Amino acid sequence: MITFENVTKRLGNRAILDGVSYRIQKGEVFFIVGPSGVGKSVSLKHMVRLLTPDSGRVMVGNDNVSAANGTELEKIRERFGYLFQGGALLAWLTVAENVALPLREKTDMTDADIMAKVMDLLKMVGLENDSEKMPDEISGGMRKRAGLARALVRSPEIVLYDEPTSGLDPVTSRTIDSLIAKMRDDLGITSIVVTHDLHSALSIGTRIAMLYGGKIVEIATPKDFVNSKEPEVRAFLESQFITKEGVWERNIK
């Protein structure tokens, strides 16, 4: 579905991605984790050519997105939905108007058909009673759910999530996790999730890739990721109290 082939990207004097290679299969919920500044969001941007590799290439199916331009690039991008970190709703539009915007801009659907689809998606994410509210009238978690509805409104094959649980309380974070899993189970959507939240990755991920120092230091199923011997992975797990070697557990022995 999506393949990175020896992708290198330098920003300034630093190689953010340094010969990175991996393949994401259709229908996966693929997590990219790691400390801040290691290239997680940079990886997402390469998938839709918001950034272009200095060397190597990114393939979406049989299409080389790294070399695509014009109508070819637009066609590839139409296969994607994107949930931005803060939801990225337009403040002057209602929730329903925000979700409807891609359909109004990119299709010739009637108003009635647009609103029917919008309301179906808002119901799916639990916001059917909030459609006429403005973004500043709803919580951060609700804005994320509205952003997810907007990402899905054009029926993408692939959805990219940039820190979908960032800034949310644990209960709301798990609600977002459930919605991502639902997209996979009900719609067959391939999801790529950038996050610091290992609890999300371990609970709904099919595989987890960890970036560190510009390299992929581990790609594994959740079970194998927890059992990884890589020191960077062990430290990342311990920092979130995932293992019995975590500081919190040691302090209460």
KAJO-V513338 format. One record per backbone hydrogen bond with DSSP energy under -1.0 kcal/mol. CO is the residue of the C=O (numbers start at 1). NH is the residue of the N-H. If there is no record, write none. Layout:
co:CO nh:NH
co:CO nh:NH
This chain:
co:1 nh:61
co:2 nh:24
co:3 nh:59
co:4 nh:22
co:5 nh:57
co:7 nh:20
co:8 nh:54
co:8 nh:55
co:9 nh:16
co:9 nh:17
co:11 nh:14
co:14 nh:11
co:14 nh:16
co:17 nh:9
co:20 nh:7
co:22 nh:4
co:24 nh:2
co:25 nh:28
co:28 nh:191
co:29 nh:206
co:30 nh:193
co:31 nh:209
co:32 nh:195
co:33 nh:211
co:35 nh:38
co:39 nh:43
co:40 nh:44
co:41 nh:45
co:42 nh:46
co:43 nh:47
co:45 nh:50
co:45 nh:51
co:55 nh:8
co:57 nh:5
co:58 nh:65
co:58 nh:66
co:59 nh:3
co:60 nh:63
co:63 nh:60
co:63 nh:65
co:64 nh:67
co:69 nh:72
co:69 nh:73
co:70 nh:74
co:71 nh:75
co:72 nh:76
co:73 nh:77
co:74 nh:78
co:76 nh:79
co:77 nh:80
co:79 nh:157
co:79 nh:158
co:81 nh:160
co:83 nh:162
co:84 nh:87
co:90 nh:93
co:94 nh:98
co:95 nh:99
co:96 nh:100
co:97 nh:101
co:100 nh:104
co:101 nh:105
co:102 nh:106
co:103 nh:107
co:110 nh:114
co:111 nh:115
co:112 nh:116
co:113 nh:117
co:114 nh:118
co:115 nh:119
co:116 nh:120
co:117 nh:121
co:118 nh:122
co:119 nh:123
co:120 nh:124
co:121 nh:125
co:122 nh:127
co:123 nh:126
co:127 nh:130
co:130 nh:133
co:131 nh:96
co:133 nh:95
co:134 nh:137
co:135 nh:138
co:139 nh:143
co:140 nh:144
co:141 nh:145
co:142 nh:146
co:143 nh:147
co:144 nh:148
co:145 nh:149
co:146 nh:150
co:147 nh:151
co:148 nh:152
co:152 nh:155
co:157 nh:190
co:158 nh:81
co:159 nh:192
co:160 nh:83
co:161 nh:194
co:163 nh:166
co:165 nh:168
co:169 nh:173
co:170 nh:174
co:171 nh:175
co:172 nh:176
co:173 nh:177
co:174 nh:178
co:175 nh:179
co:176 nh:180
co:177 nh:181
co:178 nh:182
co:179 nh:183
co:180 nh:184
co:181 nh:185
co:182 nh:186
co:183 nh:187
co:183 nh:189
co:184 nh:188
co:190 nh:159
co:191 nh:30
co:192 nh:161
co:193 nh:32
co:194 nh:163
co:196 nh:198
co:197 nh:201
co:198 nh:202
co:199 nh:203
co:200 nh:204
co:201 nh:205
co:207 nh:31
co:208 nh:220
co:209 nh:33
co:210 nh:217
co:212 nh:215
co:214 nh:18
co:215 nh:212
co:218 nh:210
co:220 nh:208
co:221 nh:225
co:222 nh:226
co:223 nh:227
co:225 nh:228
co:230 nh:234
co:231 nh:235
co:232 nh:236
co:233 nh:237
co:234 nh:238
co:235 nh:239
co:237 nh:240
co:237 nh:242
co:238 nh:241
co:243 nh:246
co:246 nh:250
co:247 nh:251
